[in-house]
Amino acid sequence: MLDPLIITYINKSILKKDEHIDLQGNVYPDSPFVDVSIIRRTERTYRVVGVLTLMADEPDYIEESPDEELMRKISTVRKKINLDDNDPITLRWLEKGWIMKEIRFKKDQKTVTSIQYRMGYRLHKYREIQLRNKMDIIDQELRNWNQSAATLEYAYEHTSKKELQTLVSIMNERYGQGFEDIRDSSLFPSKWSIEKRLKFLHFVLAFVQLALNKTNFDWKEIGASYYKEIGGSKEFDLFKDEFITHLENWAQCSADSLGLTSLGKITPLYFAGQIVGQFSTYQYGPVHALTDIAIDEEEYSTGATTLWLVENRSILTRIAAEKGFLMETNSLVLCVDGHLRTSHRLCIQQLLKNSSLDQVIVWSDYDPDGLQISRELYLAVAQYDRIRLKWITHSLETVTSWEQYEANMLALLNHQKMEQEQMLGGVNDWKKWISH
């Protein structure tokens, strides 16, 4: 008789709809394994659709770790892999209870359709324990982080930098929580792992601590002052650009305005159309680029009446390549190239403030990040009531309210994701979007 914990695991993770297992199983003399028949039972049918081979007496505890190779091969309970039945390693994994063998039959209940291996109960149990340990470690790290963040309250009350106050407020209000809350938080890009999100929290704390005490500081000082150990200055290097951009999104200002004098990078803003500044002028023609340094020192305007805000460079280059389109429609196209950077936001707001734009058309990918980028663009332009806002849907239509676009996207994301380039449209579509 199988252990009830193993039965529960098989029922929950291995079997399909209307499938059950023969709880008796076939035990063979001098063999540590048991064959368990998989039965499909409905009102009209009762047949054997497969067999599971597993340890007859799998332990309910973990006394050793599985091979790293096995951990890479089977990462989830739904994962199926092909292994050599005659390989001693396969047999050892099976004997240890790390895996189970699954054979599936055709309707005749005899002809084999597939022979594959699945995660065994013991490996599942091991992963559960590893996850709980990981959660406990992260929960403790978050408690320590919260204690450190709480020490900023006095400095927060006495700083004149409102942007730092914004950062401290987000830190104090949002992170009295644990593993699951930070994992599910919408304040981070959806693709960030839990480790990366936690690393970013440390980065924000390190940045704020330094900015509250120094007027100017270098990138390397952030990690060095926070970790106070050899190599500490390099702790955030791997995510440098992403972390700076996301911190700027939280603070709603550039990192250099908070004291970070050496970024070691120049952020471009690619565009096509007519833009005029104090020190430079760009006309219709090829794709141009502004830098964050130029944007910070300029006051840009445009004679365009339609401003396109697109996520991807390929869309920008495609529209720019359509001869005469931008001039004919009096359009300006800016490419944010991912999540909205502070310098990009500043340029957009300069154009809206200094020009006679009639409408803004937002066009981004049809995936979770694309939805977030659309929201960032919406927030950047929403304060200008005279501007008509439009969003391009996956069906090549326009909607004129954020609520409608968000609902449209959430319904789409329930069953699919698409990139902006998949729904490129053509000149007739672009002109229709402008005029409707």
C-alpha positions as CSV (number, residue, x, y, z in Angstrom):
1,M,0.0,0.0,0.0
2,L,1.4,3.4,-1.0
3,D,2.0,6.1,1.6
4,P,-1.0,8.5,1.8
5,L,1.4,11.5,1.2
6,I,2.6,9.8,-2.1
7,I,-1.0,9.2,-3.1
8,T,-1.9,12.8,-2.5
9,Y,1.2,13.9,-4.5
10,I,0.3,11.7,-7.5
11,N,-3.3,12.8,-7.5
12,K,-2.5,16.4,-7.4
13,S,0.6,16.6,-9.6
14,I,0.7,13.6,-12.0
15,L,-2.8,12.5,-12.9
16,K,-5.0,14.2,-15.6
17,K,-8.8,14.9,-15.4
18,D,-10.9,11.8,-14.6
19,E,-7.8,9.7,-13.8
20,H,-7.3,7.6,-10.7
21,I,-4.7,5.1,-9.5
22,D,-5.1,1.5,-8.5
23,L,-4.1,1.8,-4.8
24,Q,-3.1,-1.8,-4.5
25,G,-0.2,-1.7,-7.1
26,N,1.9,-4.6,-8.3
27,V,4.8,-5.4,-6.1
28,Y,7.4,-7.8,-7.6
29,P,9.6,-10.2,-5.5
30,D,13.2,-9.0,-4.9
31,S,12.4,-5.6,-6.4
32,P,12.2,-2.3,-4.5
33,F,9.7,-0.9,-7.0
34,V,5.9,-1.0,-7.4
35,D,3.9,-0.6,-10.5
36,V,0.7,1.5,-10.1
37,S,-1.9,1.5,-12.8
38,I,-3.5,4.7,-13.9
39,I,-7.2,4.4,-14.6
40,R,-9.4,6.7,-16.5
41,R,-12.9,6.4,-15.2
42,T,-16.0,8.3,-16.5
43,E,-19.7,7.5,-16.8
44,R,-19.0,5.6,-20.0
45,T,-15.4,4.4,-19.8
46,Y,-13.1,2.5,-17.5
47,R,-9.6,1.7,-18.9
48,V,-6.0,1.5,-18.0
49,V,-4.2,4.5,-19.6
50,G,-0.8,4.2,-18.0
51,V,1.5,2.8,-15.3
52,L,3.7,4.5,-12.8
53,T,6.8,2.8,-11.5
54,L,8.2,4.1,-8.2
55,M,9.7,3.1,-4.9
56,A,7.4,0.9,-2.9
57,D,8.5,2.6,0.3
58,E,9.7,6.1,-0.2
59,P,10.9,8.0,2.9
60,D,9.0,11.0,4.2
61,Y,12.2,12.8,5.1
62,I,15.2,14.1,3.3
63,E,18.5,12.7,4.4
64,E,20.6,13.7,1.3
65,S,20.6,16.1,-1.6
66,P,19.7,15.1,-5.2
67,D,22.3,15.4,-7.9
68,E,22.7,18.9,-9.5
69,E,22.2,17.3,-12.9
70,L,18.8,15.9,-11.8
71,M,17.8,19.3,-10.3
72,R,18.5,20.9,-13.7
73,K,16.6,18.3,-15.6
74,I,13.4,18.3,-13.5
75,S,12.6,21.7,-12.2
76,T,8.8,21.4,-11.8
77,V,6.3,18.7,-11.0
78,R,4.9,19.0,-14.6
79,K,8.2,18.5,-16.3
80,K,8.7,15.2,-18.2
81,I,12.1,14.0,-19.4
82,N,13.5,11.1,-21.4
83,L,16.1,8.9,-19.7
84,D,17.9,5.7,-20.6
85,D,16.3,2.9,-18.7
86,N,19.6,0.9,-18.7
87,D,21.7,3.8,-17.3
88,P,22.9,3.1,-13.7
89,I,22.2,6.8,-12.9
90,T,18.6,6.4,-13.9
91,L,18.2,3.3,-11.8
92,R,19.9,5.0,-8.8
93,W,17.6,8.1,-9.1
94,L,14.6,5.8,-9.3
95,E,15.8,3.7,-6.2
96,K,16.3,6.9,-4.2
97,G,12.7,8.0,-4.9
98,W,13.9,11.2,-6.7
99,I,12.0,10.2,-9.9
100,M,9.2,8.0,-11.0
101,K,8.7,6.3,-14.4
102,E,5.5,7.0,-16.4
103,I,4.3,4.8,-19.2
104,R,1.2,5.9,-21.2
105,F,-0.9,3.5,-23.4
106,K,-3.2,3.9,-26.4
107,K,-6.9,3.1,-26.2
108,D,-6.2,-0.6,-26.5
109,Q,-4.5,-0.4,-23.0
110,K,-1.5,-2.3,-24.3
111,T,0.4,-0.3,-27.0
112,V,2.8,2.1,-25.4
113,T,2.7,5.8,-26.6
114,S,5.3,7.2,-24.3
115,I,7.9,6.3,-21.6
116,Q,9.0,9.3,-19.6
117,Y,10.2,10.2,-16.1
118,R,8.7,12.6,-13.7
119,M,9.6,14.3,-10.4
120,G,9.2,11.7,-7.6
121,Y,7.6,12.5,-4.2
122,R,11.0,12.7,-2.5
123,L,12.4,15.2,-4.9
124,H,9.1,17.2,-4.6
125,K,9.5,17.1,-0.8
126,Y,13.2,18.2,-1.0
127,R,12.2,21.2,-3.2
128,E,9.5,22.2,-0.8
129,I,11.9,22.2,2.1
130,Q,14.4,24.2,0.1
131,L,11.7,26.7,-0.8
132,R,10.7,27.1,2.8
133,N,14.3,27.6,3.9
134,K,14.7,30.2,1.1
135,M,11.5,31.9,2.3
136,D,12.7,31.9,5.9
137,I,16.1,33.4,4.9
138,I,14.4,36.1,2.7
139,D,11.9,36.9,5.5
140,Q,14.7,37.4,7.9
141,E,16.6,39.5,5.4
142,L,13.5,41.7,4.9
143,R,13.1,42.1,8.7
144,N,16.7,43.3,8.9
145,W,16.2,45.6,5.9
146,N,13.1,47.1,7.5
147,Q,15.0,47.8,10.7
148,S,17.6,49.6,8.7
149,A,15.1,51.5,6.7
150,A,13.3,52.6,9.9
151,T,16.5,54.4,11.0
152,L,16.0,56.9,8.1
153,E,12.9,58.5,9.6
154,Y,14.8,61.2,11.4
155,A,16.9,62.1,8.3
156,Y,13.7,61.9,6.2
157,E,12.1,64.6,8.4
158,H,15.1,66.9,8.1
159,T,16.0,66.6,4.4
160,S,15.0,69.3,2.0
161,K,15.1,66.9,-1.0
162,K,11.5,66.0,-1.6
163,E,12.5,63.2,-4.0
164,L,14.4,61.5,-1.2
165,Q,11.3,61.9,1.0
166,T,9.4,60.1,-1.8
167,L,11.8,57.2,-1.8
168,V,11.8,56.9,2.0
169,S,8.0,57.0,2.0
170,I,7.8,54.1,-0.5
171,M,10.3,52.1,1.6
172,N,8.4,52.7,4.9
173,E,4.9,52.1,3.5
174,R,5.5,49.2,1.3
175,Y,7.9,46.8,2.9
176,G,6.7,45.6,6.2
177,Q,6.1,42.3,4.5
178,G,7.6,39.0,3.6
179,F,8.5,36.7,0.8
180,E,5.2,36.3,-0.9
181,D,4.4,40.0,-0.8
182,I,7.6,41.1,-2.4
183,R,7.4,38.3,-4.9
184,D,3.9,39.5,-6.0
185,S,4.5,43.2,-5.7
186,S,3.6,45.3,-8.8
187,L,6.3,47.9,-7.8
188,F,8.9,45.8,-9.7
189,P,9.2,44.7,-13.3
190,S,7.3,41.4,-13.7
191,K,10.4,39.5,-14.9
192,W,12.5,40.3,-11.9
193,S,13.3,37.3,-9.6
194,I,12.7,37.5,-5.9
195,E,16.5,37.8,-5.4
196,K,16.7,40.6,-7.8
197,R,13.8,42.5,-6.1
198,L,15.5,42.1,-2.7
199,K,18.8,43.3,-4.2
200,F,17.1,46.4,-5.5
201,L,15.6,47.1,-2.1
202,H,19.2,47.0,-0.7
203,F,20.3,49.3,-3.5
204,V,17.5,51.9,-2.7
205,L,18.4,51.8,1.0
206,A,22.1,52.2,0.2
207,F,21.4,55.0,-2.2
208,V,19.2,56.9,0.2
209,Q,21.5,56.5,3.1
210,L,24.3,58.0,1.0
211,A,22.2,60.8,-0.5
212,L,20.9,61.9,2.9
213,N,24.5,62.4,4.1
214,K,26.4,63.5,1.0
215,T,25.7,66.2,-1.6
216,N,27.6,64.3,-4.3
217,F,28.8,60.8,-4.6
218,D,30.1,58.2,-7.1
219,W,28.4,55.0,-8.2
220,K,31.1,52.9,-6.5
221,E,30.4,54.6,-3.2
222,I,26.9,53.2,-3.0
223,G,27.9,49.6,-2.6
224,A,31.1,50.3,-0.7
225,S,29.4,52.4,2.0
226,Y,26.5,49.9,2.4
227,Y,28.4,46.6,2.6
228,K,31.6,47.9,4.1
229,E,33.7,45.0,2.9
230,I,36.1,44.1,0.1
231,G,34.1,43.9,-3.1
232,G,31.2,45.8,-1.7
233,S,31.6,48.6,-4.3
234,K,30.8,46.0,-7.0
235,E,27.7,44.5,-5.4
236,F,25.2,46.4,-7.6
237,D,27.3,46.5,-10.8
238,L,25.4,43.6,-12.5
239,F,22.1,45.5,-12.5
240,K,23.5,49.0,-12.7
241,D,21.4,50.4,-15.6
242,E,18.2,48.7,-14.5
243,F,18.5,49.7,-10.9
244,I,19.3,53.4,-11.7
245,T,16.3,53.5,-14.1
246,H,13.9,51.9,-11.6
247,L,15.1,54.1,-8.8
248,E,14.5,57.1,-11.0
249,N,10.9,55.8,-11.7
250,W,10.3,55.6,-7.9
251,A,11.8,59.0,-7.2
252,Q,10.3,60.7,-10.3
253,C,13.6,62.5,-10.8
254,S,17.0,61.7,-12.2
255,A,19.6,60.0,-10.0
256,D,22.1,62.8,-10.7
257,S,19.7,65.4,-9.2
258,L,19.9,63.4,-6.0
259,G,23.7,63.5,-5.9
260,L,24.9,60.7,-8.1
261,T,27.5,62.6,-10.1
262,S,29.2,59.7,-11.9
263,L,26.8,57.3,-13.7
264,G,29.3,56.1,-16.3
265,K,26.6,56.0,-18.9
266,I,24.8,58.2,-21.4
267,T,21.1,57.5,-22.0
268,P,19.9,58.1,-25.6
269,L,16.4,59.0,-26.7
270,Y,15.8,58.0,-30.3
271,F,13.2,59.9,-32.4
272,A,12.1,60.8,-35.9
273,G,10.6,64.2,-36.7
274,Q,11.0,67.9,-36.0
275,I,12.4,69.1,-32.7
276,V,13.9,72.5,-31.8
277,G,16.0,73.4,-28.8
278,Q,18.2,76.3,-27.6
279,F,21.4,74.7,-28.9
280,S,20.2,72.3,-31.6
281,T,17.5,71.8,-34.3
282,Y,16.4,68.5,-35.9
283,Q,14.2,68.3,-39.0
284,Y,12.2,65.5,-40.8
285,G,14.5,62.9,-42.3
286,P,16.6,60.1,-40.5
287,V,16.3,58.8,-37.0
288,H,18.0,61.1,-34.5
289,A,19.0,60.7,-30.9
290,L,19.1,63.1,-27.9
291,T,21.2,62.4,-24.8
292,D,20.0,62.7,-21.2
293,I,22.7,65.4,-20.7
294,A,21.3,67.4,-23.6
295,I,17.7,67.0,-22.4
296,D,18.6,68.2,-18.9
297,E,20.2,71.4,-20.3
298,E,17.7,72.1,-23.1
299,E,14.1,73.2,-23.5
300,Y,12.7,71.3,-26.5
301,S,9.6,72.1,-28.5
302,T,8.1,70.8,-31.8
303,G,5.8,72.0,-34.5
304,A,4.2,68.6,-34.7
305,T,0.5,68.1,-33.8
306,T,0.7,64.4,-33.2
307,L,3.3,62.8,-30.8
308,W,3.8,59.0,-31.0
309,L,5.3,57.3,-28.0
310,V,6.5,53.8,-29.0
311,E,8.2,51.1,-27.0
312,N,10.5,49.6,-29.6
313,R,13.1,50.9,-32.0
314,S,11.9,48.7,-34.9
315,I,8.6,50.6,-34.9
316,L,10.4,53.9,-34.9
317,T,12.6,52.9,-37.8
318,R,9.7,51.5,-39.7
319,I,7.6,54.6,-39.4
320,A,10.6,56.9,-40.1
321,A,11.4,54.9,-43.3
322,E,8.0,55.6,-44.8
323,K,8.9,58.5,-47.0
324,G,6.9,61.7,-46.4
325,F,4.7,60.1,-43.7
326,L,5.9,62.2,-40.7
327,M,5.9,65.5,-42.6
328,E,2.5,64.8,-44.2
329,T,0.8,63.9,-40.9
330,N,2.8,66.5,-38.9
331,S,4.0,63.7,-36.6
332,L,6.9,63.2,-34.1
333,V,7.8,59.7,-33.0
334,L,9.8,59.1,-29.8
335,C,11.1,55.6,-28.9
336,V,11.3,55.0,-25.1
337,D,13.1,51.7,-25.8
338,G,11.7,49.9,-22.7
339,H,10.7,51.3,-19.4
340,L,10.4,55.0,-19.2
341,R,13.6,56.8,-18.0
342,T,13.6,60.1,-16.2
343,S,15.3,61.9,-19.1
344,H,12.7,60.5,-21.5
345,R,9.9,61.7,-19.2
346,L,11.5,65.1,-19.0
347,C,11.8,65.5,-22.8
348,I,8.1,64.4,-23.3
349,Q,7.0,66.9,-20.7
350,Q,9.1,69.7,-22.3
351,L,7.5,69.0,-25.7
352,L,4.0,68.9,-24.2
353,K,4.6,72.2,-22.3
354,N,6.4,74.1,-25.1
355,S,4.4,72.9,-28.1
356,S,0.9,72.9,-29.6
357,L,0.5,69.2,-29.7
358,D,-3.1,68.0,-30.2
359,Q,-2.8,64.3,-29.4
360,V,-0.5,61.6,-28.1
361,I,-0.6,58.0,-29.4
362,V,0.9,55.4,-27.1
363,W,2.0,52.1,-28.7
364,S,3.7,49.3,-26.7
365,D,4.1,45.5,-26.6
366,Y,1.1,43.4,-25.7
367,D,2.7,41.7,-22.7
368,P,2.9,42.5,-18.9
369,D,5.9,44.8,-19.3
370,G,4.2,46.5,-22.3
371,L,1.2,47.2,-20.1
372,Q,3.4,48.7,-17.4
373,I,5.3,50.8,-19.9
374,S,1.9,52.1,-21.3
375,R,1.0,53.1,-17.8
376,E,4.3,54.9,-17.2
377,L,3.7,56.9,-20.4
378,Y,0.1,57.6,-19.4
379,L,1.2,59.0,-16.1
380,A,3.8,61.2,-17.8
381,V,1.3,62.9,-20.0
382,A,-2.0,62.6,-18.1
383,Q,-1.6,66.0,-16.4
384,Y,-2.0,67.8,-19.8
385,D,-5.8,67.9,-20.1
386,R,-5.8,69.6,-23.5
387,I,-4.0,66.6,-25.1
388,R,-6.1,63.8,-26.5
389,L,-4.7,60.4,-25.6
390,K,-4.9,57.2,-27.6
391,W,-3.7,53.7,-27.2
392,I,-3.2,51.1,-30.0
393,T,-4.8,47.8,-29.2
394,H,-3.7,44.3,-30.5
395,S,-6.6,44.4,-33.0
396,L,-5.1,47.6,-34.6
397,E,-7.8,49.8,-33.2
398,T,-7.6,52.9,-30.9
399,V,-9.1,53.5,-27.5
400,T,-9.1,56.8,-25.8
401,S,-9.2,56.0,-22.1
402,W,-6.6,54.3,-19.9
403,E,-9.3,52.2,-18.1
404,Q,-10.5,50.8,-21.4
405,Y,-7.0,50.0,-22.7
406,E,-6.0,48.4,-19.4
407,A,-9.2,46.2,-19.4
408,N,-8.5,45.3,-23.0
409,M,-4.9,44.3,-22.2
410,L,-5.8,42.3,-19.1
411,A,-8.3,40.3,-21.1
412,L,-5.7,39.6,-23.8
413,L,-3.0,38.6,-21.3
414,N,-5.3,35.9,-19.9
415,H,-4.6,33.8,-22.9
416,Q,-1.7,35.3,-25.0
417,K,1.1,37.8,-25.3
418,M,2.4,39.5,-28.4
419,E,5.2,41.9,-29.4
420,Q,4.5,45.2,-30.9
421,E,6.2,44.2,-34.2
422,Q,3.6,41.4,-34.7
423,M,0.9,44.1,-35.2
424,L,2.9,46.6,-37.2
425,G,0.1,47.7,-39.5
426,G,0.8,50.1,-42.4
427,V,0.4,53.7,-43.5
428,N,-3.3,53.4,-43.9
429,D,-3.6,52.1,-40.3
430,W,-1.4,54.8,-39.0
431,K,-3.3,57.6,-40.7
432,K,-6.6,56.1,-39.5
433,W,-5.3,56.1,-35.9
434,I,-4.3,59.8,-36.2
435,S,-7.7,60.9,-37.7
436,H,-10.1,58.8,-35.6
